[in-house]
Amino acid sequence: MYRDTLSLLGPVLPVVSFLGRLPTAMCQLGSLILVAETSGSLTTAGLAGGALAAGQTVAGPVIGRLADRRGQRGVVLIASLANAVAVAALVLAALAHAATGWLIALGALAGATVPQVGPLARTRSVALARRSGADDRLVGTVLSFEGTLDEVSFVLGPALVGLAAALTHPAAALLTASALLATCGTAFALHPSARGAEGGATAVTTRTGAAERARLPRSAYALRITMVLQGAMFGASQAGITALTERLGAPEQAGLVYAAMGVMSAAVGLSMAAVPARIGLPLRWRTATAALVVLSVPLLFVDSLVALYVVVVVLGAAYAPHLITVFGLTERTVPATRLAESMAFLTSGIVGGQALALALAGSLAERHGPGAAFTVMVGAAVLCAALSWSVRTRLPAVGTRPAGAEAATEAGEAATEAGVRT
């Protein structure tokens, strides 16, 4: 199935979309380390990093909505260049020991201009699959592939930041992120596959507007909430892992533990394509959230580094199935004319939930120990499970899409197959 996916997407699109989304994974940690080093204040670093997360959380869906309305090419191009400038400006301000207010403002700007390459790549890849007449299983494989790219980026990004900080200076990592945004973000925006999205947007704006204003099903809002909770699990686990490794006298292991979890998640994400089609998305969602609860509880009792590695790696096996299934449910249930917006909401929800939980769980861990942070994580997992078992997700019949799909599909077919697959 992955051979079909790579044949569909071509050799260039996955590369530029991966490198274009890598800066997002680098900037959060990079800004924290850079501002902490240049200002000498963890509070200032936390404010700048929090502003960056807040900017991305609020503006991400707006960028997705603009891409739905105007097409991806212009929106991503402007956002990529603006984000590159904003990140570079944050670096220069930090190196110049600018006032805290300026660092917060530039952090917010850097977050607000994130080009949302990850969610828009999902939208674009799914559109290519639908236009080619692919069945739901291939679409699921495409989503698994995109989810794996996200997982790898969020493992590799912080690792690159840590390596740059150790070998040179944190500023080097953020300047590299800025360069990637300017080059690979631009390449993603100008790739021929963006033409289908532009055509779909044009077709929608020339119609009565009913499809564009199509209402989201109630389940779409539940899916957004569950992604906020998934982000909370990430943030709380990060705080708990950091606190526990410090207590065990091995603080340098925190990043490696978190990376091990990400590697396992990425590996399982790739294997999701092998799940039989008869196991529907609602059942997968409920199974994944149940696994999140069962596999996170042992963290409350971990008291050694070896046990931490084992428990965290096993827990990582539940992350990718949950993320990929939620993206799949969203693709199947929301109107096609609001797909980019909905995908961006999911990604922004993860970022927002992670930032809030990291602040809360970090404070609890400092006062009450790592178990308090892991309790927040387990609580978020329980809420995810409760949502999955209480919300009904009505999927359209196989081979159909929600209202609004036809307009986008008809317009998207104007892009030639040769142009799309270069």
C-alpha positions as a printed Julia matrix, in Angstrom:
422×3 Matrix{Float64}:
   0.0    0.0     0.0
   2.84   2.41    0.72
   4.18   1.81   -2.78
   0.84   3.07   -4.09
   1.01   6.05   -1.73
   4.48   7.08   -2.9
   3.44   6.57   -6.51
   0.44   8.81   -5.92
   2.34  11.6    -4.16
   5.49  11.49   -6.26
   9.09  11.81   -5.0
   9.17  15.55   -4.27
   5.99  16.32   -2.33
   6.72  14.09    0.72
  10.25  15.51    1.01
   9.32  19.19    0.87
   6.29  18.68    3.11
   8.43  16.91    5.71
  11.17  19.55    5.67
   8.52  22.28    5.61
   6.87  20.99    8.8
  10.15  20.29   10.63
  10.59  23.95   11.78
   7.31  23.74   13.69
   8.8   20.95   15.8
  12.02  22.92   16.29
  10.7   26.35   17.21
   8.84  25.56   20.43
  11.8   23.99   22.23
  14.32  26.16   20.37
  12.69  29.39   21.52
  12.6   28.18   25.13
  16.29  27.24   25.17
  17.42  30.35   23.29
  15.52  32.86   25.42
  16.5   31.08   28.63
  20.17  31.28   27.68
  20.19  34.86   26.43
  17.92  36.34   29.12
  18.98  34.16   32.03
  15.34  33.85   33.03
  13.2   30.72   32.78
  10.12  32.88   33.35
  10.91  35.01   30.32
  11.61  31.89   28.27
   8.3   30.4    29.35
   6.42  33.56   28.4
   8.01  33.69   24.96
   7.43  29.98   24.36
   3.86  30.24   25.63
   3.19  33.17   23.31
   4.47  31.12   20.37
   2.16  28.23   21.25
  -0.78  30.58   21.76
  -0.18  32.26   18.42
  -0.16  28.94   16.59
  -3.23  27.67   18.44
  -5.32  30.73   17.6
  -4.08  31.44   14.06
  -3.67  27.87   12.78
  -7.37  27.32   12.0
  -7.55  30.76   10.4
  -4.78  29.82    7.98
  -6.55  26.54    7.28
  -9.79  28.41    6.59
  -8.02  30.79    4.22
  -6.52  27.81    2.39
 -10.0   26.34    2.01
 -11.32  29.6     0.59
  -8.4   30.91   -1.46
  -6.33  27.83   -2.22
  -3.14  26.66   -0.58
  -0.54  28.18   -2.9
  -0.79  31.86   -1.98
  -1.67  31.28    1.66
   1.23  28.89    2.33
   3.69  31.03    0.37
   2.9   34.18    2.34
   2.8   32.35    5.68
   6.1   30.54    5.04
   7.99  33.72    4.2
   6.38  35.65    7.06
   7.18  32.84    9.48
  10.81  32.7     8.32
  11.15  36.44    8.96
   9.39  36.21   12.35
  11.61  33.36   13.57
  14.75  35.16   12.43
  13.54  38.34   14.16
  12.97  36.41   17.4
  16.53  35.09   17.23
  17.99  38.56   16.66
  15.89  40.05   19.46
  17.0   37.34   21.88
  20.65  37.79   20.96
  20.26  41.55   21.4
  18.77  40.99   24.9
  15.53  42.74   23.94
  12.9   43.51   26.54
  10.53  40.74   27.58
   7.59  42.46   25.88
   9.34  42.35   22.5
  10.23  38.68   22.94
   6.62  37.84   23.77
   5.32  39.79   20.77
   7.78  38.16   18.37
   7.04  34.75   19.86
   3.33  35.28   19.24
   4.06  36.44   15.68
   6.25  33.38   15.04
   3.42  31.15   16.22
   0.67  32.98   14.34
   2.47  32.74   11.0
   3.22  28.98   11.1
   2.24  27.87    7.57
   0.45  24.72    8.76
   2.32  22.5     6.29
   1.39  19.33    8.2
  -2.42  19.66    8.11
  -2.39  21.17    4.62
  -0.19  18.32    3.37
  -2.78  15.89    4.71
  -5.55  17.78    2.94
  -3.62  17.89   -0.31
  -2.6   14.23   -0.18
  -6.15  13.1     0.54
  -7.41  15.23   -2.35
  -4.92  13.56   -4.68
  -6.08  10.15   -3.49
  -9.76  10.97   -3.91
  -9.23  12.41   -7.39
  -7.38   9.27   -8.45
 -10.39   7.16   -7.46
  -8.63   5.59   -4.47
 -10.68   3.56   -2.02
 -10.93   4.32    1.69
  -8.13   1.91    2.53
  -5.63   3.81    0.38
  -6.85   7.08    1.87
  -6.21   5.56    5.29
  -2.71   4.58    4.18
  -2.08   8.15    3.03
  -3.18   9.43    6.45
  -0.93   6.87    8.17
   1.99   8.01    6.03
   1.33  11.68    6.83
   0.96  10.84   10.52
   4.32   9.08   10.48
   5.94  12.12    8.88
   4.53  14.21   11.73
   5.79  11.79   14.36
   9.28  11.69   12.85
   9.39  15.49   12.61
   8.39  15.89   16.26
  11.12  13.44   17.29
  13.82  14.81   14.98
  13.03  18.51   15.53
  13.79  18.67   19.27
  16.78  16.38   18.73
  18.24  18.83   16.21
  17.65  21.7    18.63
  19.43  19.84   21.41
  22.33  18.94   19.13
  22.71  22.53   17.93
  22.57  23.84   21.5
  25.26  21.36   22.58
  27.62  21.87   19.64
  27.13  25.55   18.78
  24.3   27.78   20.03
  20.47  27.5    20.23
  20.28  30.36   17.73
  21.76  28.06   15.07
  18.78  25.72   15.34
  16.23  28.51   14.95
  18.11  30.1    12.05
  18.13  26.69   10.37
  14.37  26.5    10.95
  13.98  29.93    9.37
  15.95  28.83    6.31
  13.84  25.67    5.97
  10.68  27.74    6.15
  11.87  30.08    3.41
  13.01  27.3     1.09
  10.94  24.18    1.73
   7.82  26.06    2.78
   8.01  27.94   -0.49
   8.64  24.71   -2.41
   5.58  23.12   -0.79
   3.47  26.16   -1.68
   4.6   26.19   -5.31
   4.47  22.42   -5.89
   2.09  21.59   -8.77
  -0.16  19.61   -6.41
  -1.34  22.94   -4.95
  -3.15  23.75   -8.2
  -5.99  21.36   -7.41
  -6.58  23.11   -4.08
  -6.65  26.5    -5.79
  -9.1   25.22   -8.34
 -11.34  23.84   -5.63
 -11.33  27.16   -3.8
 -12.22  29.06   -6.96
 -15.12  26.75   -7.7
 -16.49  27.15   -4.2
 -16.36  30.95   -4.25
 -18.19  31.1    -7.58
 -21.13  29.08   -6.29
 -23.94  30.22   -4.01
 -21.76  29.78   -0.97
 -23.98  27.13    0.61
 -21.31  24.45    0.41
 -18.7   26.79    1.88
 -20.95  27.48    4.85
 -21.75  23.79    5.3
 -22.19  22.98    8.96
 -19.84  20.66   10.73
 -21.31  17.55   12.35
 -21.28  17.49   16.15
 -18.71  14.73   16.1
 -16.21  17.12   14.48
 -16.14  19.22   17.65
 -15.63  16.12   19.78
 -12.69  15.16   17.56
 -11.17  18.6    18.12
 -11.56  18.24   21.88
  -9.94  14.81   21.87
  -6.92  16.29   20.09
  -6.61  18.96   22.78
  -6.64  16.13   25.31
  -4.03  14.24   23.27
  -1.86  17.35   23.37
  -2.41  17.49   27.13
  -1.11  13.94   27.35
   2.02  15.0    25.45
   2.6   18.01   27.69
   1.95  16.19   30.96
   4.13  13.24   29.97
   6.94  15.6    28.99
   6.74  17.3    32.39
   6.56  13.98   34.23
   9.44  12.43   32.32
  11.6   15.49   32.94
  10.79  15.51   36.65
  11.37  11.77   37.07
  14.7   11.68   35.23
  15.88  14.59   37.38
  14.81  12.73   40.53
  16.7    9.64   39.32
  19.83  11.72   38.73
  19.78  11.39   34.94
  18.19  14.58   33.56
  20.01  14.14   30.25
  17.9   11.04   29.61
  14.61  12.98   29.38
  14.95  13.8    25.7
  16.0   10.25   24.84
  13.03   8.76   26.7
  10.63  11.05   24.88
  12.31  10.29   21.57
  12.0    6.53   22.19
   8.27   7.0    22.66
   8.07   8.93   19.39
  10.01   6.27   17.47
   7.63   3.55   18.67
   4.64   5.72   17.76
   5.99   6.33   14.26
   6.65   2.61   13.72
   3.14   1.66   14.79
   1.73   4.46   12.65
   3.26   2.89    9.56
   1.71  -0.45   10.45
  -1.8    1.04   10.63
  -2.16   0.48    6.88
  -2.33  -3.25    7.58
  -5.44  -2.97    9.8
  -8.32  -4.77    8.04
 -10.91  -2.49    6.46
 -13.71  -4.3     8.32
 -12.46  -2.7    11.55
 -14.15   0.67   11.14
 -12.84   4.06   12.25
 -15.24   4.45   15.22
 -14.11   1.1    16.65
 -10.47   2.02   16.05
 -11.0    5.3    17.91
 -12.54   3.59   20.93
  -9.86   0.91   20.97
  -7.06   3.48   20.74
  -8.42   5.6    23.59
  -8.91   2.52   25.77
  -5.27   1.63   25.09
  -4.22   5.17   26.07
  -5.83   4.7    29.47
  -4.54   1.18   30.12
  -0.98   1.92   28.97
  -0.63   5.28   30.75
  -1.63   4.07   34.23
   1.7    2.21   34.85
   3.49   5.57   34.71
   1.99   6.33   38.13
   4.1    3.53   39.62
   7.42   3.85   37.72
  10.45   4.37   39.98
  13.46   3.46   37.8
  14.95   4.57   34.52
  14.65   1.14   32.89
  10.99   0.86   33.86
  10.37   4.37   32.54
  11.82   3.46   29.15
   9.74   0.27   28.96
   6.45   1.89   29.97
   6.9    4.96   27.79
   7.86   2.96   24.71
   4.84   0.68   25.11
   2.6    3.72   25.61
   3.93   5.2    22.37
   2.26   2.34   20.52
  -1.15   3.85   21.34
  -0.4    7.42   20.26
  -0.21   7.02   16.48
  -3.37   4.89   16.15
  -5.3    7.54   18.05
  -3.92  10.46   16.05
  -4.28   8.77   12.66
  -7.81   7.58   13.43
  -8.96  11.05   14.51
  -7.55  12.55   11.31
  -9.27   9.78    9.34
 -12.62  10.38   11.04
 -12.32  14.09   10.35
 -11.58  13.49    6.68
 -14.6   11.23    6.36
 -17.12  13.39    8.24
 -16.46  17.09    7.56
 -17.43  18.88    4.33
 -14.59  18.89    1.83
 -14.79  22.68    1.64
 -13.79  22.88    5.32
 -11.22  20.1     5.39
  -8.05  22.22    5.61
  -9.6   24.31    8.38
 -10.6   21.16   10.28
  -7.16  19.57    9.9
  -5.53  22.78   11.14
  -7.9   22.82   14.14
  -6.74  19.33   15.08
  -3.06  20.23   14.89
  -3.58  23.52   16.75
  -5.52  21.65   19.4
  -2.52  19.41   20.04
  -0.23  22.44   20.36
  -2.61  24.3    22.68
  -3.31  21.28   24.86
   0.38  20.49   25.12
   1.3   24.03   26.16
  -1.43  24.26   28.81
  -0.74  20.82   30.26
   3.01  21.39   30.27
   2.52  24.54   32.36
   0.05  22.88   34.74
   1.78  19.52   35.05
   5.2   21.16   35.33
   4.01  23.21   38.29
   2.41  20.16   39.92
   5.54  18.06   39.36
   7.71  20.73   40.94
   5.55  20.78   44.07
   4.35  17.19   44.35
   6.7   15.08   42.24
   6.48  13.39   38.81
   3.46  11.32   39.85
   1.32  14.46   39.87
   2.22  15.19   36.25
   1.49  11.62   35.23
  -1.88  11.88   36.99
  -2.78  14.78   34.7
  -1.78  12.59   31.78
  -3.95   9.68   32.89
  -6.86  12.05   33.47
  -6.57  13.36   29.91
  -6.52   9.77   28.6
  -9.68   8.92   30.56
 -11.46  11.95   29.09
 -10.37  10.88   25.59
 -11.88   7.45   26.18
 -15.09   8.93   27.55
 -15.47  11.07   24.42
 -14.85   8.19   22.05
 -17.46   6.01   23.74
 -20.1    8.73   24.13
 -19.97  10.42   20.72
 -21.59   8.91   17.66
 -19.7    9.37   14.43
 -21.87   8.81   11.39
 -19.71   8.05    8.39
 -20.97   8.55    4.82
 -21.39   5.51    2.63
 -18.2    4.03    1.22
 -17.0    5.98   -1.79
 -18.92   9.14   -0.87
 -17.92  12.37    0.82
 -19.87  14.95    2.85
 -21.65  17.87    1.17
 -19.34  20.15   -0.67
 -17.0   17.44   -1.88
 -18.33  17.47   -5.4
 -17.46  21.1    -6.06
 -13.91  20.69   -4.85
 -13.44  17.42   -6.69
 -14.76  18.72   -9.99
 -12.51  21.75   -9.84
  -9.54  19.72   -8.64
  -9.75  17.52  -11.7
  -8.63  20.51  -13.74
  -5.08  19.84  -12.53
  -3.41  17.46  -14.94
  -2.16  14.13  -13.65
   1.34  14.8   -14.95
   1.49  18.14  -13.24
   0.26  16.81   -9.92
   2.71  13.95   -9.69
   5.93  15.78  -10.51
